[in-house]
Amino acid sequence: MYHGDTEILFPMRVAPVLRDLRGDGWARLVRRAASAPDASLDALAFSLLLIRLSGCLTCHTDSYRAMRGCTACATLTVRRFRGDDSELVALFERARAEVAGYIKQGNHGQDSANEGR
């Protein structure tokens, strides 16, 4: 069964729906990420954060999560997060640093793959 709201990884179009689920710190973070241009560092980091929190990599088309859709899954994930907003912001900043490092690397691991040739 395919749900029209289900994608392979967390879609940024869902971010605005998550804004009011927690406190001010979370709302500021969501506004920042949602207003960022597509494929910007903030948008990519926010997506990575939600992909990790929601378990997108283990979601399959016939799973309960996929059948409910990305919006319902992400909403439930954010509501159920046991830490406070500052922990979510710290996880976002860590994801942002990882994405920035990957982008700065430039070759995205291609040199290491070609070293043995």
Residue frames as a rotation matrix with the C-alpha (Angstrom) as fourth column:
MET 1
0.582 0.813 0.000 0.00
0.813 -0.582 0.000 0.00
0.000 0.000 -1.000 0.00
TYR 2
-0.543 -0.755 0.367 1.36
0.761 -0.627 -0.165 3.42
0.355 0.189 0.915 -0.93
HIS 3
0.386 0.575 -0.721 0.52
0.797 -0.601 -0.053 6.53
-0.464 -0.554 -0.691 1.04
GLY 4
0.614 -0.053 0.787 0.75
0.604 -0.611 -0.512 9.84
0.508 0.790 -0.344 -0.83
ASP 5
0.856 -0.295 0.425 2.62
-0.468 -0.792 0.393 11.41
0.221 -0.535 -0.815 2.11
THR 6
0.720 -0.588 0.368 5.35
0.129 0.634 0.762 8.76
-0.682 -0.502 0.533 2.17
GLU 7
0.730 -0.602 -0.324 8.81
-0.582 -0.298 -0.757 9.41
0.359 0.741 -0.568 0.78
ILE 8
0.449 -0.630 -0.634 12.12
0.350 0.777 -0.523 7.58
0.822 0.013 0.570 1.03
LEU 9
-0.559 -0.646 -0.520 13.69
0.783 -0.205 -0.587 10.06
0.273 -0.736 0.620 3.48
PHE 10
-0.053 0.551 -0.833 12.32
0.749 -0.529 -0.398 12.89
-0.660 -0.645 -0.385 5.60
PRO 11
-0.076 0.092 0.993 10.87
0.870 -0.480 0.112 15.56
0.487 0.872 -0.044 3.27
MET 12
-0.896 -0.360 -0.260 11.49
0.442 -0.782 -0.439 19.20
-0.046 -0.508 0.860 4.25
ARG 13
-0.517 0.782 0.349 7.92
-0.167 -0.492 0.854 20.05
0.840 0.383 0.385 3.19
VAL 14
0.302 0.618 -0.726 6.87
0.587 0.480 0.653 18.49
0.751 -0.623 -0.218 6.53
ALA 15
-0.622 -0.715 -0.320 9.08
0.674 -0.280 -0.684 20.79
0.399 -0.641 0.656 8.66
PRO 16
-0.707 0.345 0.618 6.57
-0.392 -0.918 0.064 23.65
0.589 -0.197 0.784 9.11
VAL 17
0.348 0.878 -0.329 4.02
-0.201 0.412 0.888 21.18
0.915 -0.243 0.321 10.52
LEU 18
0.181 -0.391 -0.902 6.50
0.776 0.621 -0.113 20.34
0.604 -0.679 0.416 13.32
ARG 19
-0.395 -0.495 0.774 7.06
0.091 -0.859 -0.503 23.93
0.914 -0.128 0.384 14.47
ASP 20
-0.091 0.462 0.882 4.52
-0.793 -0.570 0.217 24.15
0.603 -0.679 0.418 17.29
LEU 21
0.508 0.313 -0.802 5.01
0.034 0.924 0.382 20.67
0.861 -0.221 0.459 18.75
ARG 22
0.066 -0.574 -0.816 7.54
0.964 0.247 -0.096 21.78
0.257 -0.780 0.570 21.38
GLY 23
0.396 0.058 -0.916 8.86
0.638 -0.735 0.229 24.95
-0.661 -0.675 -0.328 22.96
ASP 24
0.854 -0.024 -0.519 10.36
-0.240 -0.905 -0.352 28.18
-0.461 0.425 -0.779 21.63
GLY 25
-0.135 -0.991 -0.024 13.83
-0.574 0.058 0.817 26.72
-0.808 0.124 -0.576 21.02
TRP 26
-0.436 0.077 0.896 12.40
0.528 0.829 0.186 24.05
-0.729 0.554 -0.402 18.77
ALA 27
0.643 0.758 0.115 10.10
0.569 -0.371 -0.734 26.52
-0.513 0.537 -0.670 17.01
ARG 28
0.534 -0.536 -0.653 13.08
-0.558 -0.805 0.204 28.81
-0.635 0.255 -0.729 16.24
LEU 29
-0.515 -0.769 0.378 15.05
-0.258 0.560 0.787 25.86
-0.817 0.308 -0.487 14.86
VAL 30
-0.111 0.561 0.820 12.17
0.767 0.573 -0.289 24.73
-0.632 0.597 -0.494 12.63
ARG 31
0.844 0.415 -0.340 11.62
0.154 -0.794 -0.587 28.27
-0.514 0.443 -0.734 11.31
ARG 32
0.127 -0.901 -0.414 15.34
-0.659 -0.389 0.644 28.58
-0.741 0.191 -0.643 10.57
ALA 33
-0.669 -0.422 0.611 15.47
0.056 0.792 0.608 25.27
-0.741 0.441 -0.507 8.70
ALA 34
0.093 0.821 0.563 12.14
0.783 0.289 -0.551 25.65
-0.615 0.492 -0.616 6.92
SER 35
0.858 0.236 -0.456 13.02
-0.011 -0.879 -0.476 29.11
-0.513 0.413 -0.752 5.62
ALA 36
-0.154 -0.983 -0.095 16.46
-0.323 -0.040 0.945 28.02
-0.934 0.177 -0.312 4.41
PRO 37
0.114 0.143 -0.983 16.94
-0.992 -0.038 -0.121 27.45
-0.054 0.989 0.138 0.68
ASP 38
0.973 0.228 0.024 16.68
-0.222 0.963 -0.155 23.91
-0.058 0.145 0.988 -0.65
ALA 39
0.652 -0.740 -0.167 19.91
0.595 0.635 -0.493 21.94
0.470 0.222 0.854 -0.20
SER 40
0.320 -0.545 0.775 21.33
-0.546 -0.774 -0.320 24.61
0.774 -0.321 -0.545 2.14
LEU 41
-0.691 -0.682 -0.241 23.39
-0.149 0.460 -0.875 23.55
0.707 -0.569 -0.420 5.14
ASP 42
-0.710 0.471 0.523 20.49
-0.652 -0.161 -0.741 24.20
-0.264 -0.867 0.422 7.54
ALA 43
0.342 0.882 -0.326 17.94
-0.940 0.323 -0.112 22.32
0.007 0.344 0.939 5.41
LEU 44
0.130 -0.375 -0.918 20.26
-0.350 0.849 -0.396 19.34
0.928 0.373 -0.021 4.95
ALA 45
-0.863 -0.498 0.081 21.16
-0.221 0.228 -0.948 19.23
0.453 -0.837 -0.307 8.65
PHE 46
-0.361 0.816 0.451 17.51
-0.865 -0.112 -0.490 19.40
-0.349 -0.567 0.746 9.71
SER 47
0.499 0.506 -0.704 16.67
-0.764 0.640 -0.082 16.59
0.409 0.579 0.706 7.30
LEU 48
-0.292 -0.702 -0.649 19.55
-0.175 0.707 -0.686 14.51
0.940 -0.086 -0.330 8.67
LEU 49
-0.840 0.043 0.541 18.34
-0.543 -0.096 -0.834 15.16
0.016 -0.994 0.104 12.23
LEU 50
0.089 0.977 0.193 14.81
-0.924 0.153 -0.352 13.98
-0.373 -0.147 0.916 11.42
ILE 51
0.330 -0.058 -0.942 16.06
-0.596 0.761 -0.256 11.03
0.732 0.646 0.217 9.34
ARG 52
-0.677 -0.671 -0.302 18.02
-0.149 0.527 -0.837 9.83
0.721 -0.522 -0.457 12.37
LEU 53
-0.762 0.417 0.496 15.31
-0.593 -0.142 -0.792 10.54
-0.260 -0.898 0.356 14.95
SER 54
0.215 0.967 -0.134 12.52
-0.923 0.157 -0.351 9.01
-0.319 0.199 0.927 12.87
GLY 55
-0.244 -0.391 0.888 14.49
-0.150 0.919 0.364 6.02
-0.958 -0.044 -0.282 11.63
CYS 56
0.485 0.487 -0.726 13.86
-0.729 -0.233 -0.643 6.73
-0.482 0.842 0.243 7.96
LEU 57
-0.350 -0.728 -0.590 16.62
-0.928 0.355 0.114 4.33
0.126 0.587 -0.800 6.91
THR 58
-0.970 0.029 0.242 14.68
-0.037 0.963 -0.266 1.39
-0.241 -0.267 -0.933 8.35
CYS 59
-0.104 0.983 -0.154 11.29
-0.427 -0.184 -0.886 2.43
-0.898 -0.026 0.438 6.99
HIS 60
-0.942 -0.139 0.305 9.84
0.179 0.562 0.807 0.27
-0.284 0.815 -0.505 4.21
THR 61
-0.756 0.649 -0.084 6.82
-0.483 -0.467 0.741 0.72
0.442 0.600 0.667 1.97
ASP 62
0.017 0.809 -0.588 4.84
0.072 0.585 0.808 -1.93
0.997 -0.056 -0.048 3.83
SER 63
-0.744 -0.338 -0.576 5.77
0.583 0.094 -0.807 -0.74
0.327 -0.936 0.128 7.32
TYR 64
0.189 0.839 -0.511 3.31
0.976 -0.219 0.001 0.84
-0.110 -0.499 -0.860 9.72
ARG 65
-0.180 -0.344 -0.921 5.23
0.334 -0.902 0.272 4.14
-0.925 -0.259 0.278 9.63
ALA 66
-0.972 -0.236 -0.008 5.15
0.062 -0.285 0.957 4.30
-0.227 0.929 0.291 5.82
MET 67
-0.453 0.874 0.177 1.46
0.797 0.308 0.520 3.50
0.399 0.377 -0.836 5.71
ARG 68
0.326 0.549 -0.770 0.73
0.835 -0.550 -0.038 6.43
-0.444 -0.630 -0.637 8.04
GLY 69
0.709 -0.106 0.697 2.97
0.475 -0.659 -0.583 8.84
0.521 0.745 -0.416 6.09
CYS 70
-0.287 -0.957 0.040 5.98
0.696 -0.237 -0.677 11.04
0.658 -0.166 0.735 6.79
THR 71
-0.255 0.236 0.938 4.00
-0.386 -0.914 0.125 13.84
0.887 -0.330 0.324 8.43
ALA 72
0.789 0.601 0.126 2.42
-0.381 0.318 0.868 11.55
0.482 -0.733 0.481 11.03
CYS 73
0.571 -0.648 -0.504 5.72
0.699 0.706 -0.116 9.75
0.431 -0.286 0.856 11.65
ALA 74
-0.439 -0.792 0.424 7.75
0.458 -0.603 -0.653 12.95
0.773 -0.093 0.627 12.12
THR 75
0.068 0.562 0.824 5.05
-0.554 -0.665 0.500 14.49
0.830 -0.491 0.266 14.31
LEU 76
0.931 0.296 -0.215 5.01
-0.032 0.653 0.757 11.47
0.364 -0.697 0.617 16.58
THR 77
0.242 -0.933 -0.265 8.82
0.807 0.345 -0.478 11.35
0.538 -0.098 0.837 16.68
VAL 78
-0.481 -0.420 0.770 9.14
0.044 -0.888 -0.457 15.00
0.876 -0.186 0.446 17.72
ARG 79
0.379 0.714 0.589 6.39
-0.631 -0.266 0.728 14.69
0.677 -0.648 0.350 20.33
ARG 80
0.949 0.057 -0.309 7.94
0.127 0.829 0.544 11.57
0.288 -0.556 0.780 21.83
PHE 81
0.038 -0.995 0.094 11.49
0.227 -0.083 -0.970 12.93
0.973 0.059 0.223 22.04
ARG 82
0.565 0.249 -0.787 12.35
0.751 0.239 0.615 12.67
0.341 -0.939 -0.052 25.74
GLY 83
-0.464 -0.808 -0.363 14.97
0.880 -0.466 -0.088 15.39
-0.098 -0.360 0.928 25.88
ASP 84
0.291 0.537 -0.792 14.38
0.404 -0.819 -0.407 19.11
-0.867 -0.201 -0.455 25.95
ASP 85
0.979 0.186 0.082 14.62
0.155 -0.423 -0.893 21.56
-0.132 0.887 -0.443 23.09
SER 86
0.478 -0.866 -0.146 18.26
-0.819 -0.499 0.282 22.35
-0.317 -0.015 -0.948 23.82
GLU 87
-0.177 -0.509 0.842 19.12
-0.115 0.861 0.496 18.68
-0.977 -0.009 -0.211 23.21
LEU 88
0.556 0.439 0.706 17.35
0.650 0.300 -0.698 18.77
-0.518 0.847 -0.119 19.86
VAL 89
0.948 -0.259 -0.186 19.20
-0.316 -0.843 -0.436 21.97
-0.044 0.472 -0.881 18.93
ALA 90
0.101 -0.959 0.265 22.51
-0.734 0.108 0.671 20.33
-0.672 -0.262 -0.693 19.95
LEU 91
-0.004 -0.032 0.999 21.70
0.393 0.919 0.031 17.30
-0.919 0.393 0.009 17.78
PHE 92
0.902 0.348 0.255 20.91
0.381 -0.368 -0.848 19.67
-0.201 0.862 -0.465 14.91
GLU 93
0.685 -0.701 -0.201 24.22
-0.697 -0.710 0.101 21.50
-0.214 0.071 -0.974 15.37
ARG 94
-0.144 -0.716 0.683 26.08
-0.318 0.687 0.654 18.18
-0.937 -0.123 -0.326 15.38
ALA 95
0.323 0.344 0.882 24.30
0.690 0.553 -0.468 17.13
-0.648 0.759 -0.059 12.16
ARG 96
0.991 0.045 -0.125 25.09
-0.036 -0.812 -0.582 20.55
-0.128 0.582 -0.803 10.67
ALA 97
0.263 -0.965 -0.006 28.80
-0.777 -0.215 0.592 20.12
-0.572 -0.151 -0.806 11.47
GLU 98
-0.152 -0.270 0.951 28.76
0.198 0.934 0.297 16.66
-0.968 0.233 -0.089 9.87
VAL 99
0.681 0.467 0.564 27.11
0.646 -0.022 -0.763 17.95
-0.344 0.884 -0.316 6.70
ALA 100
0.878 -0.399 -0.265 29.51
-0.445 -0.885 -0.140 20.92
-0.179 0.241 -0.954 6.56
GLY 101
-0.023 -0.925 0.379 32.47
-0.535 0.331 0.777 18.56
-0.845 -0.185 -0.502 6.93
TYR 102
0.069 0.140 0.988 31.15
0.585 0.796 -0.154 16.36
-0.808 0.588 -0.027 4.16
ILE 103
0.924 0.312 0.220 30.65
0.364 -0.545 -0.755 19.33
-0.116 0.778 -0.618 1.85
LYS 104
0.645 -0.741 -0.189 34.06
-0.660 -0.664 0.352 20.78
-0.386 -0.102 -0.917 2.73
GLN 105
0.030 -0.608 0.793 35.64
0.052 0.793 0.606 17.45
-0.998 0.023 0.056 1.88
GLY 106
-0.057 -0.001 -0.998 34.57
-0.801 -0.598 0.046 18.26
-0.597 0.802 0.034 -1.66
ASN 107
-0.613 -0.247 -0.751 35.32
-0.719 0.567 0.401 14.92
0.327 0.786 -0.525 -3.23
HIS 108
0.333 0.861 0.385 32.87
-0.943 0.295 0.156 13.06
0.021 -0.414 0.910 -0.99
GLY 109
0.330 -0.280 0.901 35.24
-0.408 0.819 0.404 10.15
-0.851 -0.501 0.156 -0.46
GLN 110
0.983 0.094 -0.157 36.12
-0.180 0.351 -0.919 9.68
-0.031 0.932 0.362 -4.13
ASP 111
0.240 -0.967 -0.084 39.88
-0.854 -0.169 -0.492 10.03
0.462 0.190 -0.866 -3.55
SER 112
-0.283 -0.345 0.895 39.92
-0.806 0.591 -0.027 7.24
-0.520 -0.729 -0.445 -0.98
ALA 113
0.624 0.572 0.533 37.98
-0.160 0.761 -0.629 5.00
-0.765 0.307 0.566 -3.38
ASN 114
0.952 -0.259 -0.166 40.52
-0.164 0.030 -0.986 5.68
0.260 0.965 -0.014 -6.13
GLU 115
0.385 -0.865 0.322 43.68
-0.888 -0.254 0.383 5.28
-0.249 -0.433 -0.866 -3.99
GLY 116
0.107 -0.338 0.935 43.95
-0.185 0.917 0.352 1.58
-0.977 -0.211 0.036 -4.64
ARG 117
0.871 0.311 0.380 43.88
0.295 0.287 -0.911 1.99
-0.392 0.906 0.158 -8.44
